[in-house]
Amino acid sequence: MSTSNQMHLDVTVVMQEANALEDHYKRRNLYLAQSLSVQKAENQILLDKINGLEADLRLARGEGGGGSE
């Protein structure tokens, strides 16, 4: 009976560890998804600024605002 109890305890511990790992990975994936979303937004802001600066530079050079190069 001792062996059976030990095996049951081992299975319980393994299941608890698996559940803890699953929770950890879910939280990590959520964090990474949120970080990716923030980074994409920041990248878009920078891209918009670059495009605006390029347009300003074209205007300053007298190249007009046609948009095609």
DSSP file (Angstrom, degrees, kcal/mol; ACC not computed):
  #  RESIDUE AA STRUCTURE BP1 BP2  ACC     N-H-->O    O-->H-N    N-H-->O    O-->H-N    TCO  KAPPA ALPHA  PHI   PSI    X-CA   Y-CA   Z-CA
    1    1 A M     >        0   0    0      0, 0.0     4,-2.4     0, 0.0     5,-0.2   0.000 360.0 360.0 360.0 -31.0    0.0    0.0    0.0
    2    2 A S  H  >  +     0   0    0      1,-0.2     4,-2.4     2,-0.2     5,-0.2   0.908 360.0  50.0 -62.1 -42.2    2.9    2.3    0.6
    3    3 A T  H  > S+     0   0    0      2,-0.2     4,-2.6     1,-0.2    -1,-0.2   0.903 109.8  51.1 -64.3 -41.4    4.1    2.0   -3.0
    4    4 A S  H  > S+     0   0    0      2,-0.2     4,-2.4     1,-0.2    -2,-0.2   0.918 111.2  47.5 -62.3 -43.9    0.6    2.8   -4.2
    5    5 A N  H  X S+     0   0    0     -4,-2.4     4,-2.5     2,-0.2    -2,-0.2   0.905 111.8  50.8 -63.4 -41.4    0.4    5.9   -2.0
    6    6 A Q  H  X S+     0   0    0     -4,-2.4     4,-2.6     2,-0.2    -2,-0.2   0.917 110.9  48.3 -63.0 -43.2    3.8    7.0   -3.2
    7    7 A M  H  X S+     0   0    0     -4,-2.6     4,-2.5     2,-0.2    -2,-0.2   0.906 111.3  50.3 -63.7 -41.6    2.8    6.6   -6.8
    8    8 A H  H  X S+     0   0    0     -4,-2.4     4,-2.2     1,-0.2    -2,-0.2   0.912 111.7  48.2 -62.8 -41.7   -0.4    8.5   -6.3
    9    9 A L  H  X S+     0   0    0     -4,-2.5     4,-2.6     2,-0.2    -2,-0.2   0.914 110.6  51.3 -64.0 -43.3    1.6   11.3   -4.6
   10   10 A D  H  X S+     0   0    0     -4,-2.6     4,-2.6     1,-0.2    -2,-0.2   0.911 110.4  48.5 -60.8 -43.5    4.1   11.3   -7.5
   11   11 A V  H  X S+     0   0    0     -4,-2.5     4,-2.5     2,-0.2    -1,-0.2   0.903 111.3  50.8 -64.0 -40.9    1.3   11.6  -10.0
   12   12 A T  H  X S+     0   0    0     -4,-2.2     4,-2.4     2,-0.2    -2,-0.2   0.917 111.5  47.3 -62.6 -43.8   -0.3   14.5   -8.0
   13   13 A V  H  X S+     0   0    0     -4,-2.6     4,-2.5     2,-0.2    -2,-0.2   0.919 112.0  50.3 -64.4 -43.3    3.0   16.3   -7.8
   14   14 A V  H  X S+     0   0    0     -4,-2.6     4,-2.5     1,-0.2    -2,-0.2   0.910 111.2  48.8 -61.5 -42.6    3.7   15.8  -11.5
   15   15 A M  H  X S+     0   0    0     -4,-2.5     4,-2.6     2,-0.2    -1,-0.2   0.900 110.9  50.2 -65.4 -40.4    0.2   17.1  -12.4
   16   16 A Q  H  X S+     0   0    0     -4,-2.4     4,-2.3     2,-0.2    -2,-0.2   0.914 112.0  47.8 -63.7 -41.6    0.7   20.2  -10.1
   17   17 A E  H  X S+     0   0    0     -4,-2.5     4,-2.6     2,-0.2    -2,-0.2   0.902 111.6  50.4 -65.0 -40.5    4.0   20.9  -11.8
   18   18 A A  H  X S+     0   0    0     -4,-2.5     4,-2.6     2,-0.2    -2,-0.2   0.911 111.2  48.4 -64.0 -42.3    2.4   20.5  -15.2
   19   19 A N  H  X S+     0   0    0     -4,-2.6     4,-2.3     2,-0.2    -2,-0.2   0.896 111.5  49.8 -64.8 -39.9   -0.4   22.9  -14.3
   20   20 A A  H  X S+     0   0    0     -4,-2.3     4,-2.4     2,-0.2    -2,-0.2   0.914 112.2  47.8 -64.8 -42.5    2.1   25.4  -13.0
   21   21 A L  H  X S+     0   0    0     -4,-2.6     4,-2.8     2,-0.2     5,-0.2   0.915 110.6  51.4 -63.4 -43.3    4.1   25.2  -16.1
   22   22 A E  H  X S+     0   0    0     -4,-2.6     4,-2.3     1,-0.2    -2,-0.2   0.921 111.2  48.0 -60.3 -44.0    1.1   25.6  -18.3
   23   23 A D  H  X S+     0   0    0     -4,-2.3     4,-2.4     2,-0.2    -1,-0.2   0.907 111.1  51.4 -62.9 -41.9    0.0   28.7  -16.4
   24   24 A H  H  X S+     0   0    0     -4,-2.4     4,-2.7     1,-0.2    -2,-0.2   0.938 111.4  46.6 -60.3 -47.3    3.5   30.1  -16.7
   25   25 A Y  H  X S+     0   0    0     -4,-2.8     4,-2.6     1,-0.2    -1,-0.2   0.864 110.6  52.7 -67.0 -35.2    3.6   29.6  -20.4
   26   26 A K  H  X S+     0   0    0     -4,-2.3     4,-2.2    -5,-0.2    -1,-0.2   0.932 112.4  45.0 -63.1 -45.0    0.1   31.1  -20.8
   27   27 A R  H  X S+     0   0    0     -4,-2.4     4,-2.5     2,-0.2    -2,-0.2   0.903 113.9  49.8 -64.7 -41.0    1.2   34.2  -18.9
   28   28 A R  H  X S+     0   0    0     -4,-2.7     4,-2.8     2,-0.2    -2,-0.2   0.918 110.8  49.0 -64.6 -42.9    4.4   34.4  -20.9
   29   29 A N  H  X S+     0   0    0     -4,-2.6     4,-2.5     2,-0.2    -1,-0.2   0.892 111.1  50.1 -63.9 -39.1    2.6   34.1  -24.2
   30   30 A L  H  X S+     0   0    0     -4,-2.2     4,-2.5     2,-0.2    -2,-0.2   0.931 111.9  48.1 -63.1 -45.1    0.2   36.8  -23.2
   31   31 A Y  H  X S+     0   0    0     -4,-2.5     4,-2.6     1,-0.2    -2,-0.2   0.923 112.8  48.1 -60.5 -45.1    3.1   39.1  -22.2
   32   32 A L  H  X S+     0   0    0     -4,-2.8     4,-2.5     2,-0.2    -1,-0.2   0.888 111.1  50.5 -65.3 -38.5    4.9   38.4  -25.4
   33   33 A A  H  X S+     0   0    0     -4,-2.5     4,-2.2     2,-0.2    -1,-0.2   0.909 112.5  46.9 -65.1 -41.4    1.7   39.0  -27.5
   34   34 A Q  H  X S+     0   0    0     -4,-2.5     4,-2.3     2,-0.2    -2,-0.2   0.906 112.3  50.1 -66.6 -40.4    1.2   42.3  -25.7
   35   35 A S  H  X S+     0   0    0     -4,-2.6     4,-2.6     1,-0.2    -2,-0.2   0.899 110.3  50.4 -63.6 -41.3    4.8   43.3  -26.1
   36   36 A L  H  X S+     0   0    0     -4,-2.5     4,-2.6     2,-0.2    -1,-0.2   0.908 109.7  50.5 -62.9 -42.5    4.6   42.5  -29.8
   37   37 A S  H  X S+     0   0    0     -4,-2.2     4,-2.0     2,-0.2    -2,-0.2   0.916 111.9  47.1 -62.4 -43.7    1.5   44.6  -30.2
   38   38 A V  H  X S+     0   0    0     -4,-2.3     4,-2.5     2,-0.2    -2,-0.2   0.918 112.4  50.1 -63.5 -43.6    3.2   47.5  -28.4
   39   39 A Q  H  X S+     0   0    0     -4,-2.6     4,-2.8     1,-0.2    -2,-0.2   0.898 108.8  51.8 -64.0 -40.8    6.3   47.2  -30.6
   40   40 A K  H  X S+     0   0    0     -4,-2.6     4,-2.2     2,-0.2    -1,-0.2   0.911 110.8  48.5 -61.4 -41.8    4.2   47.1  -33.8
   41   41 A A  H  X S+     0   0    0     -4,-2.0     4,-2.1     2,-0.2    -2,-0.2   0.916 112.4  48.0 -64.4 -43.4    2.5   50.3  -32.7
   42   42 A E  H  X S+     0   0    0     -4,-2.5     4,-2.4     1,-0.2    -2,-0.2   0.904 110.8  51.6 -64.1 -41.0    5.8   52.0  -31.9
   43   43 A N  H  X S+     0   0    0     -4,-2.8     4,-2.5     1,-0.2    -1,-0.2   0.897 108.9  50.8 -61.9 -40.2    7.2   50.8  -35.3
   44   44 A Q  H  X S+     0   0    0     -4,-2.2     4,-2.5     2,-0.2    -1,-0.2   0.896 108.9  51.3 -65.7 -39.4    4.2   52.3  -37.1
   45   45 A I  H  X S+     0   0    0     -4,-2.1     4,-2.1     2,-0.2    -2,-0.2   0.932 112.3  46.5 -61.3 -45.8    4.7   55.6  -35.3
   46   46 A L  H  X S+     0   0    0     -4,-2.4     4,-2.6     2,-0.2    -2,-0.2   0.898 111.5  51.4 -64.2 -40.3    8.3   55.7  -36.3
   47   47 A L  H  X S+     0   0    0     -4,-2.5     4,-2.7     2,-0.2    -1,-0.2   0.907 109.3  50.4 -63.1 -41.9    7.5   54.7  -39.9
   48   48 A D  H  X S+     0   0    0     -4,-2.5     4,-2.2     2,-0.2    -1,-0.2   0.899 111.1  49.1 -62.3 -40.2    4.9   57.5  -40.1
   49   49 A K  H  X S+     0   0    0     -4,-2.1     4,-2.6     2,-0.2    -2,-0.2   0.917 111.2  49.3 -65.2 -42.8    7.5   60.0  -38.8
   50   50 A I  H  X S+     0   0    0     -4,-2.6     4,-2.7     1,-0.2    -2,-0.2   0.927 111.0  49.6 -61.2 -45.5   10.1   58.8  -41.3
   51   51 A N  H  X S+     0   0    0     -4,-2.7     4,-2.1     1,-0.2    -1,-0.2   0.896 111.6  49.3 -61.7 -39.7    7.6   59.1  -44.1
   52   52 A G  H  X S+     0   0    0     -4,-2.2     4,-2.4     2,-0.2    -1,-0.2   0.907 111.7  48.2 -65.4 -42.0    6.7   62.7  -43.0
   53   53 A L  H  X S+     0   0    0     -4,-2.6     4,-2.4     2,-0.2    -2,-0.2   0.889 110.6  51.4 -66.0 -38.8   10.4   63.6  -42.8
   54   54 A E  H  X S+     0   0    0     -4,-2.7     4,-2.3     2,-0.2    -1,-0.2   0.903 110.6  49.0 -63.9 -40.1   11.0   62.2  -46.3
   55   55 A A  H  X S+     0   0    0     -4,-2.1     4,-2.3     2,-0.2    -2,-0.2   0.914 111.1  49.8 -65.3 -42.1    8.1   64.2  -47.6
   56   56 A D  H  X S+     0   0    0     -4,-2.4     4,-2.5     1,-0.2    -2,-0.2   0.899 110.7  50.5 -61.2 -40.3    9.4   67.4  -45.9
   57   57 A L  H  X S+     0   0    0     -4,-2.4     4,-2.0     2,-0.2    -2,-0.2   0.902 109.0  50.4 -66.0 -41.5   12.9   66.7  -47.4
   58   58 A R  H  X>S+     0   0    0     -4,-2.3     5,-3.1     2,-0.2     4,-0.5   0.921 112.2  47.7 -61.5 -42.9   11.4   66.3  -50.9
   59   59 A L  H ><5S+     0   0    0     -4,-2.3     3,-1.0     1,-0.2    -2,-0.2   0.912 110.5  51.6 -64.3 -41.3    9.5   69.5  -50.5
   60   60 A A  H 3<5S+     0   0    0     -4,-2.5    -1,-0.2     1,-0.3    -2,-0.2   0.836 110.2  49.2 -64.9 -32.1   12.6   71.3  -49.3
   61   61 A R  H 3<5S-     0   0    0     -4,-2.0    -1,-0.3    -5,-0.2    -2,-0.2   0.544 117.2-115.6 -82.7  -7.4   14.6   70.0  -52.3
   62   62 A G  T <<5S+     0   0    0     -3,-1.0    -3,-0.2    -4,-0.5    -2,-0.1   0.744  75.4 132.6  80.1  23.9   11.8   71.2  -54.6
   63   63 A E      < -     0   0    0     -5,-3.1     3,-0.4     1,-0.2    -4,-0.2   0.488  61.0-130.8 -86.5  -2.0   10.9   67.7  -55.7
   64   64 A G        -     0   0    0     -6,-0.5    -1,-0.2    -5,-0.2     3,-0.2  -0.121  21.9 -84.3  78.6 179.5    7.2   68.3  -55.2
   65   65 A G  S    S+     0   0    0      1,-0.1    -1,-0.2    -3,-0.1    -6,-0.0  -0.070  78.4 126.1-115.7  31.7    4.8   66.1  -53.4
   66   66 A G        -     0   0    0     -3,-0.4    -1,-0.1     2,-0.1     3,-0.1   0.783  61.0-141.6 -65.1 -27.8    3.9   63.6  -56.2
   67   67 A G        +     0   0    0      1,-0.2     2,-0.4    -3,-0.2    -1,-0.1   0.152  67.9 101.2  89.1 -22.0    4.8   60.6  -54.1
   68   68 A S              0   0    0      1,-0.1    -1,-0.2     0, 0.0    -2,-0.1  -0.793 360.0 360.0 -99.9 143.7    6.3   58.7  -57.0
   69   69 A E              0   0    0     -2,-0.4    -1,-0.1    -3,-0.1    -2,-0.0   0.419 360.0 360.0-112.8 360.0   10.1   58.5  -57.4
